Amino acid sequence: MAFLVRLLVSMLSLGLASRLIPGIYVDGWFTLLLASLVLGVVNAVVKPIFVLLTLPATVLTLGLFLLVVNAAMLGLVAWLLPGFAIAGFIPAFLGWLVMAVVGGILNSLL
């Protein structure tokens, strides 16, 4: 049940990000569901490896490089999934920021 709640929160936050941020395009609800699932897998599998490989840059920037890593994970999902597109780094970063704020608020409410 917790998995479905997290998936719903991810879908809502990604959907809101696609509505608010110009440059993030989602074809429909099914694509939004797939993007949320793929984002969960990418964050669980690829992100830890990427964080480990970019550890020197993260240390040098006092952790700010993790913002780039998070935006890159969202961009990777857009690259992997047809029907979900991001027009560049700035929309990916802003989309991640919207997703983080909305997801944090919804998770704290639930």
N, C-alpha and C positions, 0 to 999 in steps of 0.2 A: 504494500500500500504506500509506503514511504517513497518508493521508486516512482510510482505514478504521480504523487504530489510534486516531487522534484521535476519530473518531466513536464507537468502542467505549468509549474512556475517558470521553467526554462522556455517553454513555448510562449507564454504570455510576455515575458521580458524580451524575447527575440522579436516577437510580433510588434510590440510597442517600439522597439528600436528601429524596426523596418518602417514603421509609420512616421517616426519623428526625425530620423536621420536621412537626408537625401544622399543617395549613393548606396543604400542597402536595399536590395530587391528580393522579394520572396514571392514565388508564383502563386501559392495557395496554402491552404491549411495542411494538406498532406506533406508538402515540401517543408513547411514549418515544423511538423512533427519529425520528419526525417532529419532536418537540420539540428533539432534539439537532441535527438538520439546520437547523431554523429558527433556533435559537440561534446556530449558526455563521454563518449569513447575516446575522442582526441584528448580531452582534458585528463582522462584517467591513464592513457597509455603514452601518448606522444609528448605531452607537456612536461612530465617529470624528466624525460630524457633530454628535452630541449633546455630545461632549466639547468640541468647538470652541465650540459655542454657550454652554456653561456654564463656559467658561474663567475668567471673573471670579470666579464662586463657588468654583471649584476653587482659585484662587490665594488668595482670602481665607481659605479654610479649610485652607490648606497641604496640599492634596491629598485631604483627607478626603471632599470631595464626590464623588470618584470612586467611593467605596463606594455612595453613593446612585445614581450612574449605573449601576453594575453591577447593582444590585437592580432598577432601572427596566428594564433590558434583559431581565431574566428575567421581569418583570411584563408587558412588551410581548409576549413570546413566549406567555405564558399568555393574554393578551387575543386574540392572533391565532389561536390553535390550539384548536379544540374538543376536549374530552377532557383538557385540561391546565388546571388552575385553581390560583390562588394566592389565599389569603384576605386578603391585605393586605401592607403594607410589611414588617412584622417577619418573617413567614414568607419573603418574597422575599429579604430581606437575609440571614437565617439559611441559606436554601437556597443562595444564592450563596456564602456562606462555606463551607458543607460542600462544594459543588462545587469551589471553589478549592483547598481543602486536599486533598481526595481526588484531584482531577485533578493537582495538583502532585506528590503522592506517586506516583501511577501513572505519570506522565510521567517522573519521575526513575528509576523502576524499569525502564521500557522504554527 
